[in-house]
Each structure stands twice: as structure tokens, then as C-alpha cells.
Amino acid sequence: IAGEPENMNEFLQIDLRSLHFITLVGTQGRHAGGIGNEFAQTYKIKYSRDGSR
């Protein structure tokens, strides 16, 4: 979600509605209009059981 340094506070929140054990996360890059491929070099995963950030 955060593609540039000024967007580092952007996030994606997913409500799974019940307890799940996530064992794998994948990311997908994109082709950057003829100037090469862009992809996330780092990302953080945070979780909550009560929906708080």
C-alpha cells in the first residue's frame, strides 16, 4: 500500500471476523511503464485480536 516514503502511514486492514492462523503472506510487484519493475522491498505485519491498530 505504501509506495513512497511520504506514504509510510498508509495501511491495509483486513477483518477476518474470527480467529485464523496466517502462515504465508505474498506481495506482487508491478511493471513501471517501461522503466523496470517496482516491488516492496520491506513491509511490516501487525495484528490485533480486537481491531485496534
Secondary structure, 3 states (H helix, E strand, C coil): CCCCHHHCCCCCCCCCCCCCCCCCCCCCCEECCCCCEECCCCCCCCCCCCCCC
